[in-house]
Amino acid sequence: MRRQAGDPARWRRRAARVALLALLCLLAGVPAKPLVDLGPQQAVRSLNPQMGVHT
């Protein structure tokens, strides 16, 4: 027996796949929260600014 083009089960499966794909696309654009808060960035002070310079 051949299925008709308007089979409700087929449309439900297709709609579920499209909804899942749309949800995955939305979640892919959301940035992940860091697991650990690192705090403010630190600055380095030096008496000899040439020290540690790589050539």
N, C-alpha and C positions, 0 to 999 in steps of 0.2 A: 504494500500500500504506500502510495506516495503522499508526502505531506503537502499541505496547501501553503501558499505564500503567506497567508494571514494566520498561521498557527500561533496561538497566544503564548504557548510555552517557549517557542523559539524567540518571540519578541521579548519576553521577560528575561531570558538568558542574555540576549544581546543588550538589552537596557542595563542589566546588572554589570556586564562587562564594560560598557561605556561609562557607567557611574563610577566603577572602580578605577578605571583609567583616569577619569577626571579628578578623583580624589588623590590618586598618586601624583598627578601633575601639580596639584595645589600643595601637597605636602613636600614635594621636592624643592619648592621655592622658599620654604620657611627655613630661616637660619637656625641651626642647632644652638641650644644654650650651652655655655661652657660648664664642665663638671666642677671646676674649681675656680673661685674668684681670685685672680692673681694680684689685684690691687693696683695702685698707681705705678707707673714706670719710674725706675730710679735713674738718677743722673750721676755720672762719674766726675769727680774733681781730681785734678792731678797737678803736682808742682812741676813736673817735667812732661809737657804735652807731646814730646817726640817719642817717648817711651812706648813701645808696643806697636809702632808703625811698621807695617809690612811693605816691602818693595816688590 
